Amino acid sequence: MWILGIDTSCDDTGVGLVRDGVVVVNLVAGQVALHQVFGGVVPELASREHLKALPILVKEALAQAGIAPKDLSLIAATRGPGLIGALLVGYTFAKGFAWALGRPFYAIHHLEAHIAAAWPEGLDPPFLALVASGGHTHLFEVQALGRYRLLGATRDDAAGEAFDKVARLLGLGFPGGPEIECLAQEAKEKVPFPVPLREQKGYDFSFSGLKTKAVQLVEAGYPAPALAKGFQEAAVEHLAQVVLRAAKDTGHRVLLVAGGVAANRALQARFQEAGLTVHFPPKGLSQDNGAMVALAAWRRHQAGFSPSPLSLGATAYWPLEEA
């Protein structure tokens, strides 16, 4: 069974092909150079780039797999959440493709797709899942495929968004996560940052205070590598403390970490030393991509979920608990 997955939820155009649950092709056209001058994603520009890139990527993905459109068994695309203009490009394209081929269509939740990218075959729920990216920082209890309980979320900035903003303060490029990680490795010492919400009993996240502290320290003239190292360590420790508190309270010992921030090596090391069984996405599946959408559709199809009606529209806001 061949599944085509498409993701245009933000600024990456993702097209992936999965065959019987295995990723065969994963193509992503990024827009870093386009948005870098603005220090963040400009929605209208992102949508226009998706329109240009998507047909080319789909054609290339099919060519790399050595198949024709008629060989596809079903089509899937991200329905939401995300930038509505960007979402509509990929979602409408996928629905039209499915209609033209007479194939089933699956509308996929963006966060479920991220979770699917880190979910290894043979792992049965329940377990914890942390999704940390430029647009999301959510901690879920995965009770079953399609059954998610939100334990905590960010009160302000997402983790990846905070990395982007602090990187911009330090004069670094976009996206900020890899830039800060690289700069932090140059530091011989660090500037201490306070770990947010240390005394809370719940599972919320907050990164605006770290951003404010970074502004103060930049204005005070501290060296950029030491600032990058201090910020990264505080952000990673904050994520770890919340997740470990939830693991202790719920009794879960298995954790999936997904989203772009999951590629951060300091975060990976912190969770791997925490005593949990931790799963991260394979290389290339942390950032937004189409293969994770196809993987989510594969799981839903295998579990007996019905295809989505073509009349179902895209949505910028869609809680995962309602997916």
C-alpha positions as CSV (number, residue, x, y, z in Angstrom):
1,M,0.0,0.0,0.0
2,W,1.4,3.4,-1.1
3,I,0.4,6.5,0.8
4,L,1.1,10.1,-0.2
5,G,1.3,12.5,2.6
6,I,1.4,16.3,2.3
7,D,2.1,19.0,4.9
8,T,2.0,22.8,4.3
9,S,1.0,23.8,7.8
10,C,3.7,26.6,8.1
11,D,6.7,27.4,5.9
12,D,8.0,23.9,4.9
13,T,6.5,22.2,1.9
14,G,6.5,18.5,2.8
15,V,5.8,15.6,0.5
16,G,6.3,12.0,1.6
17,L,5.6,8.5,0.4
18,V,5.1,5.6,2.8
19,R,4.8,2.0,1.7
20,D,3.2,-0.4,4.2
21,G,4.3,1.8,7.1
22,V,7.9,2.4,5.9
23,V,9.1,5.8,4.8
24,V,10.3,5.5,1.2
25,V,10.5,9.2,0.1
26,N,10.6,12.3,2.3
27,L,11.0,15.6,0.4
28,V,11.0,19.0,2.1
29,A,11.3,22.4,0.4
30,G,12.2,25.0,3.1
31,Q,11.8,28.7,2.9
32,V,14.5,29.8,5.3
33,A,16.1,32.3,2.9
34,L,12.8,33.9,2.1
35,H,11.7,34.5,5.7
36,Q,15.1,35.0,7.3
37,V,15.2,38.8,6.6
38,F,12.0,39.1,8.6
39,G,13.1,37.0,11.5
40,G,10.0,34.8,11.3
41,V,7.5,33.3,8.9
42,V,5.4,35.7,6.7
43,P,2.1,33.8,6.1
44,E,1.3,35.2,2.7
45,L,4.8,34.6,1.3
46,A,4.7,31.0,2.7
47,S,1.5,30.3,0.9
48,R,2.8,31.5,-2.4
49,E,5.9,29.4,-2.1
50,H,3.8,26.3,-1.3
51,L,1.9,26.9,-4.5
52,K,5.1,26.9,-6.5
53,A,6.8,24.0,-4.8
54,L,4.1,21.4,-4.2
55,P,3.4,20.1,-7.7
56,I,7.1,19.8,-8.3
57,L,7.7,17.9,-5.1
58,V,4.9,15.5,-5.7
59,K,6.2,14.7,-9.2
60,E,9.7,14.2,-7.9
61,A,8.5,12.0,-5.0
62,L,6.6,9.7,-7.4
63,A,9.7,9.6,-9.7
64,Q,12.0,8.7,-6.8
65,A,9.7,5.9,-5.7
66,G,9.3,4.6,-9.3
67,I,5.5,4.7,-9.2
68,A,2.7,6.5,-11.0
69,P,-0.3,8.3,-9.4
70,K,-2.5,5.3,-10.1
71,D,-0.3,3.2,-7.8
72,L,-1.3,5.3,-4.7
73,S,-3.7,3.6,-2.4
74,L,-4.7,6.7,-0.4
75,I,-3.9,10.4,0.0
76,A,-3.4,12.3,3.3
77,A,-2.8,15.9,4.2
78,T,-2.5,18.1,7.2
79,R,-5.9,19.6,8.0
80,G,-4.7,21.8,10.9
81,P,-3.6,23.4,13.1
82,G,-1.4,25.9,11.3
83,L,-1.4,29.0,9.1
84,I,-4.7,28.8,7.4
85,G,-3.5,30.1,4.0
86,A,-0.6,27.7,4.0
87,L,-2.7,24.8,5.1
88,L,-5.2,25.4,2.3
89,V,-2.6,25.0,-0.4
90,G,-1.6,21.4,0.6
91,Y,-5.0,20.4,1.9
92,T,-6.9,21.4,-1.2
93,F,-4.2,19.9,-3.5
94,A,-4.5,16.6,-1.7
95,K,-8.3,16.5,-1.8
96,G,-8.3,17.3,-5.5
97,F,-5.7,14.6,-6.1
98,A,-7.7,12.0,-4.1
99,W,-10.9,12.9,-6.0
100,A,-9.2,12.7,-9.4
101,L,-7.8,9.3,-8.6
102,G,-10.8,8.0,-6.8
103,R,-8.8,7.2,-3.7
104,P,-9.6,7.6,0.0
105,F,-8.5,10.8,1.7
106,Y,-7.4,11.2,5.3
107,A,-7.4,14.6,7.0
108,I,-4.5,14.5,9.5
109,H,-3.9,16.5,12.7
110,H,-0.5,18.1,12.6
111,L,0.4,17.1,16.1
112,E,-0.7,13.5,15.6
113,A,1.6,13.4,12.5
114,H,4.5,14.6,14.7
115,I,3.7,11.9,17.2
116,A,3.5,9.3,14.4
117,A,7.0,10.2,13.3
118,A,8.4,9.3,16.7
119,W,6.1,6.3,17.3
120,P,8.0,3.0,16.7
121,E,6.3,-0.1,15.4
122,G,5.4,-2.4,18.3
123,L,4.9,0.3,20.9
124,D,1.5,0.1,22.5
125,P,-0.1,3.0,24.5
126,P,-0.4,4.4,27.0
127,F,2.7,6.6,27.0
128,L,3.6,10.3,27.2
129,A,4.3,12.4,24.1
130,L,6.0,15.8,24.1
131,V,5.6,17.9,20.9
132,A,8.0,20.8,20.9
133,S,8.4,23.0,17.8
134,G,8.2,26.5,16.6
135,G,4.4,26.6,16.9
136,H,3.7,24.1,19.7
137,T,4.8,22.9,23.1
138,H,2.3,20.4,24.3
139,L,2.5,17.4,26.6
140,F,0.0,14.6,26.0
141,E,-0.9,11.3,27.5
142,V,-1.5,9.0,24.5
143,Q,-4.2,6.6,25.6
144,A,-4.7,5.1,22.1
145,L,-4.4,6.2,18.5
146,G,-7.0,9.0,18.3
147,R,-7.3,9.3,22.1
148,Y,-5.2,12.0,23.6
149,R,-5.3,13.7,27.0
150,L,-3.6,17.1,27.2
151,L,-1.6,17.4,30.3
152,G,0.1,20.7,29.8
153,A,0.9,23.3,27.2
154,T,2.9,26.6,26.9
155,R,1.3,29.6,28.5
156,D,3.0,31.9,26.0
157,D,5.8,31.2,23.5
158,A,6.4,27.8,22.0
159,A,9.8,26.3,22.7
160,G,11.0,26.6,19.1
161,E,9.6,30.2,18.9
162,A,11.7,31.1,22.0
163,F,14.8,29.7,20.3
164,D,14.1,31.8,17.2
165,K,13.6,35.0,19.1
166,V,16.7,34.6,21.3
167,A,18.7,33.7,18.2
168,R,17.5,37.0,16.6
169,L,18.6,38.9,19.7
170,L,22.0,37.4,19.3
171,G,22.3,38.2,15.6
172,L,22.0,34.6,14.5
173,G,20.1,33.2,11.6
174,F,16.6,31.6,11.3
175,P,15.5,29.1,12.4
176,G,17.2,29.7,15.7
177,G,17.4,26.3,17.3
178,P,20.3,24.9,15.3
179,E,22.1,28.3,15.4
180,I,21.9,28.5,19.2
181,E,22.9,24.9,19.6
182,C,26.0,25.5,17.4
183,L,26.9,28.7,19.2
184,A,26.5,27.2,22.7
185,Q,29.1,24.6,21.8
186,E,31.7,27.4,21.5
187,A,31.0,28.6,25.1
188,K,33.7,28.0,27.7
189,E,31.2,29.1,30.4
190,K,27.5,30.0,30.6
191,V,25.4,32.9,31.8
192,P,22.9,31.4,34.2
193,F,19.2,31.7,33.3
194,P,16.4,30.9,35.7
195,V,14.4,27.7,35.0
196,P,10.7,28.7,34.5
197,L,7.9,27.4,36.7
198,R,10.1,25.4,39.0
199,E,7.6,25.4,41.8
200,Q,4.5,24.5,39.9
201,K,2.6,21.3,40.6
202,G,1.1,21.1,37.1
203,Y,2.6,20.5,33.7
204,D,2.6,23.9,32.0
205,F,5.4,25.5,30.1
206,S,6.5,29.1,29.8
207,F,9.3,30.6,27.7
208,S,8.6,34.3,27.7
209,G,10.6,34.9,30.9
210,L,13.7,33.3,29.3
211,K,13.3,35.6,26.3
212,T,13.0,38.7,28.6
213,K,16.1,37.6,30.5
214,A,18.0,37.2,27.2
215,V,17.1,40.8,26.3
216,Q,18.4,42.0,29.6
217,L,21.7,40.1,29.3
218,V,22.3,41.1,25.7
219,E,21.8,44.8,26.8
220,A,24.3,44.2,29.6
221,G,26.9,43.1,27.1
222,Y,27.4,39.4,28.0
223,P,29.2,37.3,25.3
224,A,26.8,35.6,22.8
225,P,28.2,32.0,23.2
226,A,27.8,32.1,27.0
227,L,24.2,33.5,26.6
228,A,23.3,30.8,24.1
229,K,24.6,28.1,26.3
230,G,22.8,29.4,29.4
231,F,19.5,29.9,27.5
232,Q,19.6,26.4,25.9
233,E,20.4,24.7,29.2
234,A,17.5,26.5,31.0
235,A,15.0,25.8,28.2
236,V,16.0,22.1,28.0
237,E,15.9,21.8,31.8
238,H,12.4,23.4,31.9
239,L,11.1,20.9,29.3
240,A,12.7,18.0,31.2
241,Q,11.4,19.0,34.7
242,V,7.8,19.3,33.5
243,V,7.9,16.0,31.6
244,L,9.6,14.1,34.5
245,R,7.1,15.5,36.9
246,A,4.3,14.2,34.7
247,A,6.0,10.8,34.3
248,K,6.2,10.5,38.1
249,D,2.6,11.5,38.7
250,T,1.1,9.3,36.0
251,G,3.5,6.4,36.3
252,H,4.4,6.3,32.6
253,R,7.9,5.3,31.8
254,V,7.8,5.7,28.0
255,L,8.1,9.0,26.3
256,L,7.9,10.2,22.7
257,V,9.6,13.5,21.9
258,A,8.5,15.0,18.6
259,G,8.7,18.3,16.7
260,G,11.6,20.3,15.5
261,V,13.0,20.9,19.0
262,A,13.4,17.1,19.3
263,A,16.4,17.3,17.1
264,N,18.3,19.4,19.7
265,R,21.1,17.2,21.0
266,A,21.2,18.7,24.4
267,L,17.5,17.9,24.8
268,Q,18.1,14.3,23.6
269,A,20.9,13.8,26.1
270,R,18.9,15.2,29.0
271,F,16.0,12.9,28.4
272,Q,18.2,9.9,27.7
273,E,19.8,10.2,31.1
274,A,16.5,10.7,32.9
275,G,15.7,7.0,33.3
276,L,12.7,6.9,30.9
277,T,12.4,4.9,27.7
278,V,12.6,7.7,25.1
279,H,11.8,7.6,21.4
280,F,12.8,10.4,19.0
281,P,11.9,10.7,15.3
282,P,14.4,9.3,12.8
283,K,16.7,11.8,11.1
284,G,14.7,14.1,8.8
285,L,11.4,13.5,10.5
286,S,11.6,16.0,13.3
287,Q,10.8,19.1,11.2
288,D,7.5,19.5,9.5
289,N,7.3,17.0,6.6
290,G,4.9,15.0,4.5
291,A,6.2,11.5,5.5
292,M,4.9,11.9,9.0
293,V,1.5,12.8,7.6
294,A,1.6,9.6,5.6
295,L,2.6,7.6,8.6
296,A,-0.3,8.9,10.6
297,A,-2.7,8.0,7.8
298,W,-1.1,4.5,7.7
299,R,-1.8,4.0,11.4
300,R,-5.4,5.3,11.1
301,H,-6.1,3.1,8.1
302,Q,-4.6,0.0,9.8
303,A,-6.7,0.8,12.9
304,G,-9.9,0.9,10.9
305,F,-10.5,4.6,11.0
306,S,-12.8,5.8,8.2
307,P,-11.5,8.1,5.5
308,S,-12.4,11.8,5.8
309,P,-15.1,13.4,3.7
310,L,-13.8,15.7,1.0
311,S,-16.3,18.3,2.3
312,L,-14.3,18.7,5.5
313,G,-12.4,22.0,5.5
314,A,-9.0,23.0,6.8
315,T,-8.8,24.7,10.2
316,A,-6.2,26.9,11.9
317,Y,-7.3,25.8,15.3
318,W,-7.9,22.2,16.1
319,P,-7.3,20.7,19.6
320,L,-5.7,17.2,19.3
321,E,-8.3,15.8,21.7
322,E,-10.9,16.5,19.1
323,A,-9.0,14.8,16.2
